[in-house]
Amino acid sequence: MVYTDNGKLRVVYGDYVLGVHGKGFDYTFSYAQGGLESIVKNGYEWLYRCPKPTFWRALTDNDRGSKFHSWMAADTFIDCQNVEVIMDGEMQKQYAPDNNIYEGDVSADEIIVKFTYKTISNPSATVLVSYTVTGNGKIRVDVEYHGVKGLPELPVFGMRFIMPTLADSYMYEGLSGETYPDRKAGAVKGVYQVSDLSLTPYLVPQDCGMHMDTDWLEVTRYTSLDNSRRDYFLQILRIEKTDEPFACHIQQKRLKTQHTMKNCRRQEGLFCAFVAQ
């Protein structure tokens, strides 16, 4: 469908999904999967899985004996408990049959979709992730961690985004080189381009590729998951801070086989944005 109102969002209510559309973008929120299921910009998909809160990273030697292991399970098996949809400040009844009151497409200035997650740790903690979409296509992501007494220290906290194909390069404004909370004093603030996305060849494999105090990040791709496409145009996804700088890393990973008929040789891009590291 051709979208003609550039200043408004076109909202489509489905039984299990919520579609948010505008000029040059199409977003799909899934109630069943518990997250933002699709980001399509100018016809290109940027997500392979729903972004989820992340608590885990590769361990370093200094992490031994830290009791971080419980967060690995919480990271892998986090469960979405509740979904809320707010359109132009009003709470919506997004589930069928209540959403039958919306006949066809609905116009809106702003859509907020909130997902509440619960960890399988003991005791369990909750995380609230809110996506705010406005007519210009920008998505604001707010993540709140509600911890409880008795849990070990968090290795990291942020959001994990899995791209359908590998990133070719990325540019960011932040600290030079690979930096960490305890290893950034000598870094220089600036704008940097990174084309080599391979893992840092440490003798002992561990956490690598981190960039602290990042103001914005632009990920560049030329490839698409759609094998029928023969047009390889430059695609850019920009992530920027709202208040405080964030930490991030982009890596490539081998796709786990999800079906016996799928070839597991394909690789996907992994992008993580951390608010705590």
Contacts in CASP RR format, 6 or more apart in sequence:
PFRMAT RR
TARGET T0000
AUTHOR 0000-0000-0000
METHOD contacts of the structure
MODEL  1
MVYTDNGKLRVVYGDYVLGVHGKGFDYTFSYAQGGLESIVKNGYEWLYRC
PKPTFWRALTDNDRGSKFHSWMAADTFIDCQNVEVIMDGEMQKQYAPDNN
IYEGDVSADEIIVKFTYKTISNPSATVLVSYTVTGNGKIRVDVEYHGVKG
LPELPVFGMRFIMPTLADSYMYEGLSGETYPDRKAGAVKGVYQVSDLSLT
PYLVPQDCGMHMDTDWLEVTRYTSLDNSRRDYFLQILRIEKTDEPFACHI
QQKRLKTQHTMKNCRRQEGLFCAFVAQ
1 10 0 8 1.000
1 21 0 8 1.000
3 10 0 8 1.000
3 21 0 8 1.000
3 22 0 8 1.000
3 23 0 8 1.000
3 24 0 8 1.000
5 107 0 8 1.000
6 22 0 8 1.000
6 23 0 8 1.000
6 135 0 8 1.000
7 109 0 8 1.000
7 135 0 8 1.000
7 136 0 8 1.000
8 107 0 8 1.000
8 108 0 8 1.000
8 109 0 8 1.000
8 135 0 8 1.000
9 20 0 8 1.000
9 21 0 8 1.000
9 22 0 8 1.000
9 107 0 8 1.000
9 108 0 8 1.000
9 109 0 8 1.000
9 110 0 8 1.000
9 111 0 8 1.000
9 133 0 8 1.000
9 134 0 8 1.000
9 135 0 8 1.000
10 20 0 8 1.000
10 21 0 8 1.000
10 22 0 8 1.000
10 105 0 8 1.000
10 106 0 8 1.000
10 107 0 8 1.000
11 18 0 8 1.000
11 19 0 8 1.000
11 20 0 8 1.000
11 21 0 8 1.000
11 87 0 8 1.000
11 102 0 8 1.000
11 105 0 8 1.000
11 106 0 8 1.000
11 107 0 8 1.000
11 108 0 8 1.000
11 111 0 8 1.000
12 18 0 8 1.000
12 19 0 8 1.000
12 20 0 8 1.000
12 21 0 8 1.000
12 104 0 8 1.000
12 105 0 8 1.000
12 106 0 8 1.000
13 19 0 8 1.000
13 92 0 8 1.000
13 94 0 8 1.000
13 99 0 8 1.000
13 102 0 8 1.000
13 106 0 8 1.000
14 96 0 8 1.000
14 99 0 8 1.000
15 95 0 8 1.000
15 96 0 8 1.000
15 99 0 8 1.000
16 30 0 8 1.000
16 31 0 8 1.000
16 32 0 8 1.000
17 28 0 8 1.000
17 29 0 8 1.000
17 30 0 8 1.000
17 31 0 8 1.000
17 32 0 8 1.000
17 37 0 8 1.000
18 28 0 8 1.000
18 29 0 8 1.000
18 31 0 8 1.000
18 85 0 8 1.000
18 94 0 8 1.000
18 111 0 8 1.000
18 113 0 8 1.000
19 26 0 8 1.000
19 27 0 8 1.000
19 28 0 8 1.000
19 29 0 8 1.000
20 26 0 8 1.000
20 27 0 8 1.000
20 28 0 8 1.000
20 29 0 8 1.000
20 111 0 8 1.000
20 133 0 8 1.000
21 27 0 8 1.000
22 135 0 8 1.000
22 137 0 8 1.000
24 41 0 8 1.000
24 42 0 8 1.000
24 43 0 8 1.000
25 39 0 8 1.000
25 40 0 8 1.000
25 41 0 8 1.000
25 42 0 8 1.000
25 137 0 8 1.000
26 38 0 8 1.000
26 40 0 8 1.000
26 43 0 8 1.000
27 36 0 8 1.000
27 38 0 8 1.000
27 39 0 8 1.000
27 40 0 8 1.000
27 133 0 8 1.000
27 139 0 8 1.000
28 36 0 8 1.000
28 37 0 8 1.000
28 38 0 8 1.000
29 35 0 8 1.000
29 36 0 8 1.000
29 37 0 8 1.000
29 83 0 8 1.000
29 85 0 8 1.000
29 113 0 8 1.000
29 131 0 8 1.000
30 36 0 8 1.000
30 37 0 8 1.000
30 50 0 8 1.000
31 83 0 8 1.000
31 94 0 8 1.000
31 95 0 8 1.000
33 50 0 8 1.000
33 80 0 8 1.000
34 50 0 8 1.000
34 80 0 8 1.000
34 83 0 8 1.000
34 115 0 8 1.000
35 50 0 8 1.000
35 51 0 8 1.000
35 52 0 8 1.000
35 80 0 8 1.000
35 113 0 8 1.000
35 115 0 8 1.000
35 129 0 8 1.000
36 47 0 8 1.000
36 50 0 8 1.000
36 51 0 8 1.000
36 113 0 8 1.000
36 131 0 8 1.000
36 139 0 8 1.000
37 47 0 8 1.000
37 50 0 8 1.000
38 45 0 8 1.000
38 47 0 8 1.000
39 45 0 8 1.000
39 46 0 8 1.000
39 47 0 8 1.000
39 139 0 8 1.000
39 237 0 8 1.000
40 46 0 8 1.000
41 235 0 8 1.000
41 237 0 8 1.000
42 235 0 8 1.000
44 221 0 8 1.000
44 224 0 8 1.000
44 233 0 8 1.000
44 235 0 8 1.000
45 164 0 8 1.000
45 224 0 8 1.000
45 225 0 8 1.000
45 226 0 8 1.000
46 163 0 8 1.000
46 164 0 8 1.000
46 235 0 8 1.000
46 237 0 8 1.000
47 161 0 8 1.000
47 162 0 8 1.000
47 163 0 8 1.000
47 164 0 8 1.000
48 162 0 8 1.000
48 163 0 8 1.000
48 164 0 8 1.000
48 225 0 8 1.000
48 268 0 8 1.000
48 269 0 8 1.000
49 162 0 8 1.000
51 129 0 8 1.000
51 159 0 8 1.000
51 160 0 8 1.000
51 161 0 8 1.000
51 162 0 8 1.000
52 78 0 8 1.000
52 117 0 8 1.000
52 159 0 8 1.000
52 160 0 8 1.000
53 75 0 8 1.000
53 78 0 8 1.000
53 117 0 8 1.000
53 127 0 8 1.000
53 129 0 8 1.000
53 143 0 8 1.000
53 145 0 8 1.000
53 157 0 8 1.000
53 158 0 8 1.000
53 159 0 8 1.000
53 160 0 8 1.000
54 75 0 8 1.000
54 156 0 8 1.000
54 157 0 8 1.000
54 158 0 8 1.000
54 159 0 8 1.000
54 160 0 8 1.000
54 272 0 8 1.000
54 274 0 8 1.000
55 71 0 8 1.000
55 74 0 8 1.000
55 75 0 8 1.000
55 119 0 8 1.000
55 154 0 8 1.000
55 155 0 8 1.000
55 156 0 8 1.000
55 157 0 8 1.000
55 158 0 8 1.000
56 68 0 8 1.000
56 71 0 8 1.000
56 72 0 8 1.000
56 74 0 8 1.000
56 75 0 8 1.000
56 76 0 8 1.000
56 155 0 8 1.000
56 156 0 8 1.000
57 155 0 8 1.000
57 156 0 8 1.000
57 207 0 8 1.000
57 277 0 8 1.000
58 205 0 8 1.000
58 206 0 8 1.000
58 207 0 8 1.000
58 208 0 8 1.000
59 68 0 8 1.000
59 155 0 8 1.000
59 206 0 8 1.000
59 207 0 8 1.000
60 206 0 8 1.000
60 207 0 8 1.000
61 204 0 8 1.000
61 206 0 8 1.000
63 155 0 8 1.000
66 152 0 8 1.000
66 153 0 8 1.000
66 155 0 8 1.000
67 152 0 8 1.000
68 152 0 8 1.000
68 153 0 8 1.000
68 155 0 8 1.000
70 121 0 8 1.000
70 122 0 8 1.000
70 151 0 8 1.000
70 152 0 8 1.000
71 121 0 8 1.000
71 152 0 8 1.000
71 154 0 8 1.000
71 155 0 8 1.000
73 120 0 8 1.000
73 121 0 8 1.000
74 119 0 8 1.000
74 120 0 8 1.000
74 121 0 8 1.000
74 125 0 8 1.000
77 120 0 8 1.000
78 117 0 8 1.000
78 118 0 8 1.000
78 119 0 8 1.000
78 120 0 8 1.000
78 127 0 8 1.000
79 117 0 8 1.000
79 118 0 8 1.000
79 120 0 8 1.000
80 115 0 8 1.000
80 116 0 8 1.000
80 117 0 8 1.000
81 116 0 8 1.000
81 117 0 8 1.000
81 118 0 8 1.000
81 126 0 8 1.000
82 114 0 8 1.000
82 115 0 8 1.000
82 116 0 8 1.000
83 94 0 8 1.000
83 113 0 8 1.000
83 114 0 8 1.000
83 115 0 8 1.000
83 116 0 8 1.000
84 91 0 8 1.000
84 112 0 8 1.000
84 113 0 8 1.000
84 114 0 8 1.000
84 116 0 8 1.000
85 91 0 8 1.000
85 92 0 8 1.000
85 94 0 8 1.000
85 111 0 8 1.000
85 112 0 8 1.000
85 113 0 8 1.000
85 114 0 8 1.000
86 92 0 8 1.000
86 111 0 8 1.000
86 112 0 8 1.000
86 113 0 8 1.000
86 114 0 8 1.000
87 106 0 8 1.000
87 108 0 8 1.000
87 110 0 8 1.000
87 111 0 8 1.000
87 112 0 8 1.000
88 108 0 8 1.000
88 109 0 8 1.000
88 110 0 8 1.000
89 110 0 8 1.000
89 112 0 8 1.000
92 99 0 8 1.000
93 99 0 8 1.000
93 101 0 8 1.000
109 134 0 8 1.000
109 135 0 8 1.000
110 132 0 8 1.000
110 133 0 8 1.000
110 134 0 8 1.000
110 135 0 8 1.000
111 132 0 8 1.000
111 133 0 8 1.000
112 130 0 8 1.000
112 131 0 8 1.000
112 132 0 8 1.000
112 133 0 8 1.000
113 130 0 8 1.000
113 131 0 8 1.000
113 133 0 8 1.000
114 128 0 8 1.000
114 129 0 8 1.000
114 130 0 8 1.000
114 131 0 8 1.000
115 128 0 8 1.000
115 129 0 8 1.000
115 130 0 8 1.000
116 126 0 8 1.000
116 127 0 8 1.000
116 128 0 8 1.000
117 126 0 8 1.000
117 127 0 8 1.000
117 128 0 8 1.000
117 129 0 8 1.000
118 124 0 8 1.000
118 125 0 8 1.000
118 126 0 8 1.000
118 127 0 8 1.000
119 125 0 8 1.000
119 126 0 8 1.000
119 127 0 8 1.000
121 151 0 8 1.000
123 148 0 8 1.000
123 149 0 8 1.000
123 150 0 8 1.000
123 151 0 8 1.000
124 148 0 8 1.000
125 145 0 8 1.000
125 146 0 8 1.000
125 147 0 8 1.000
125 148 0 8 1.000
125 151 0 8 1.000
126 146 0 8 1.000
126 147 0 8 1.000
127 143 0 8 1.000
127 144 0 8 1.000
127 145 0 8 1.000
127 146 0 8 1.000
128 142 0 8 1.000
128 143 0 8 1.000
128 144 0 8 1.000
128 146 0 8 1.000
129 141 0 8 1.000
129 142 0 8 1.000
129 143 0 8 1.000
129 144 0 8 1.000
129 159 0 8 1.000
130 140 0 8 1.000
130 141 0 8 1.000
130 142 0 8 1.000
130 143 0 8 1.000
130 144 0 8 1.000
131 139 0 8 1.000
131 140 0 8 1.000
131 141 0 8 1.000
132 139 0 8 1.000
132 140 0 8 1.000
132 142 0 8 1.000
133 139 0 8 1.000
134 140 0 8 1.000
140 242 0 8 1.000
141 159 0 8 1.000
143 157 0 8 1.000
143 158 0 8 1.000
143 159 0 8 1.000
143 275 0 8 1.000
145 154 0 8 1.000
145 157 0 8 1.000
154 276 0 8 1.000
156 272 0 8 1.000
156 274 0 8 1.000
156 276 0 8 1.000
156 277 0 8 1.000
157 274 0 8 1.000
157 275 0 8 1.000
157 276 0 8 1.000
158 272 0 8 1.000
158 273 0 8 1.000
158 274 0 8 1.000
158 275 0 8 1.000
158 276 0 8 1.000
159 272 0 8 1.000
159 273 0 8 1.000
160 270 0 8 1.000
160 271 0 8 1.000
160 272 0 8 1.000
161 270 0 8 1.000
161 271 0 8 1.000
161 272 0 8 1.000
161 273 0 8 1.000
162 268 0 8 1.000
162 269 0 8 1.000
162 270 0 8 1.000
162 271 0 8 1.000
163 219 0 8 1.000
163 221 0 8 1.000
163 268 0 8 1.000
163 269 0 8 1.000
163 270 0 8 1.000
163 271 0 8 1.000
164 224 0 8 1.000
164 225 0 8 1.000
164 268 0 8 1.000
165 221 0 8 1.000
165 223 0 8 1.000
165 224 0 8 1.000
165 225 0 8 1.000
165 268 0 8 1.000
165 269 0 8 1.000
166 197 0 8 1.000
166 221 0 8 1.000
166 223 0 8 1.000
166 252 0 8 1.000
166 267 0 8 1.000
166 268 0 8 1.000
166 269 0 8 1.000
167 197 0 8 1.000
167 219 0 8 1.000
167 220 0 8 1.000
167 221 0 8 1.000
167 250 0 8 1.000
167 252 0 8 1.000
167 269 0 8 1.000
167 271 0 8 1.000
168 195 0 8 1.000
168 220 0 8 1.000
168 221 0 8 1.000
168 222 0 8 1.000
168 223 0 8 1.000
169 193 0 8 1.000
169 194 0 8 1.000
169 195 0 8 1.000
169 197 0 8 1.000
169 220 0 8 1.000
170 193 0 8 1.000
170 194 0 8 1.000
170 197 0 8 1.000
170 217 0 8 1.000
170 218 0 8 1.000
170 219 0 8 1.000
170 220 0 8 1.000
170 250 0 8 1.000
171 191 0 8 1.000
171 192 0 8 1.000
171 193 0 8 1.000
171 194 0 8 1.000
171 217 0 8 1.000
171 218 0 8 1.000
171 220 0 8 1.000
172 191 0 8 1.000
172 192 0 8 1.000
172 194 0 8 1.000
172 211 0 8 1.000
172 214 0 8 1.000
172 215 0 8 1.000
172 216 0 8 1.000
172 217 0 8 1.000
172 218 0 8 1.000
172 248 0 8 1.000
173 189 0 8 1.000
173 190 0 8 1.000
173 191 0 8 1.000
173 192 0 8 1.000
173 214 0 8 1.000
173 215 0 8 1.000
173 216 0 8 1.000
174 189 0 8 1.000
174 190 0 8 1.000
174 191 0 8 1.000
174 192 0 8 1.000
174 211 0 8 1.000
174 212 0 8 1.000
174 213 0 8 1.000
174 214 0 8 1.000
174 215 0 8 1.000
174 245 0 8 1.000
175 184 0 8 1.000
175 187 0 8 1.000
175 188 0 8 1.000
175 189 0 8 1.000
175 190 0 8 1.000
175 211 0 8 1.000
175 212 0 8 1.000
175 213 0 8 1.000
175 214 0 8 1.000
176 187 0 8 1.000
176 188 0 8 1.000
176 189 0 8 1.000
176 190 0 8 1.000
176 192 0 8 1.000
177 187 0 8 1.000
177 192 0 8 1.000
177 211 0 8 1.000
178 200 0 8 1.000
178 208 0 8 1.000
178 209 0 8 1.000
178 210 0 8 1.000
178 211 0 8 1.000
179 187 0 8 1.000
179 210 0 8 1.000
179 211 0 8 1.000
179 212 0 8 1.000
179 213 0 8 1.000
180 207 0 8 1.000
180 210 0 8 1.000
180 212 0 8 1.000
180 277 0 8 1.000
181 212 0 8 1.000
181 277 0 8 1.000
184 212 0 8 1.000
184 213 0 8 1.000
187 212 0 8 1.000
189 213 0 8 1.000
194 250 0 8 1.000
197 250 0 8 1.000
197 251 0 8 1.000
197 252 0 8 1.000
198 252 0 8 1.000
199 205 0 8 1.000
199 208 0 8 1.000
199 209 0 8 1.000
199 251 0 8 1.000
200 208 0 8 1.000
200 209 0 8 1.000
202 208 0 8 1.000
208 249 0 8 1.000
209 249 0 8 1.000
209 251 0 8 1.000
210 247 0 8 1.000
210 248 0 8 1.000
210 249 0 8 1.000
210 277 0 8 1.000
211 247 0 8 1.000
211 248 0 8 1.000
211 249 0 8 1.000
212 245 0 8 1.000
212 247 0 8 1.000
212 277 0 8 1.000
213 245 0 8 1.000
213 247 0 8 1.000
214 241 0 8 1.000
214 245 0 8 1.000
214 246 0 8 1.000
214 247 0 8 1.000
214 248 0 8 1.000
215 240 0 8 1.000
215 241 0 8 1.000
215 245 0 8 1.000
216 238 0 8 1.000
216 239 0 8 1.000
216 240 0 8 1.000
216 241 0 8 1.000
217 238 0 8 1.000
217 239 0 8 1.000
217 240 0 8 1.000
217 248 0 8 1.000
217 273 0 8 1.000
218 236 0 8 1.000
218 237 0 8 1.000
218 238 0 8 1.000
218 239 0 8 1.000
219 236 0 8 1.000
219 237 0 8 1.000
219 238 0 8 1.000
219 239 0 8 1.000
219 250 0 8 1.000
219 271 0 8 1.000
220 234 0 8 1.000
220 235 0 8 1.000
220 236 0 8 1.000
221 235 0 8 1.000
221 237 0 8 1.000
222 232 0 8 1.000
222 233 0 8 1.000
222 234 0 8 1.000
222 235 0 8 1.000
223 232 0 8 1.000
224 232 0 8 1.000
239 248 0 8 1.000
239 273 0 8 1.000
244 275 0 8 1.000
246 273 0 8 1.000
246 274 0 8 1.000
246 275 0 8 1.000
247 273 0 8 1.000
247 274 0 8 1.000
247 275 0 8 1.000
247 277 0 8 1.000
248 271 0 8 1.000
248 272 0 8 1.000
248 273 0 8 1.000
248 274 0 8 1.000
249 271 0 8 1.000
249 272 0 8 1.000
250 269 0 8 1.000
250 270 0 8 1.000
250 271 0 8 1.000
250 272 0 8 1.000
251 269 0 8 1.000
251 270 0 8 1.000
252 267 0 8 1.000
252 268 0 8 1.000
252 269 0 8 1.000
252 270 0 8 1.000
253 267 0 8 1.000
253 268 0 8 1.000
253 269 0 8 1.000
253 270 0 8 1.000
254 264 0 8 1.000
254 265 0 8 1.000
254 267 0 8 1.000
255 264 0 8 1.000
255 266 0 8 1.000
255 267 0 8 1.000
255 268 0 8 1.000
256 264 0 8 1.000
257 264 0 8 1.000
END
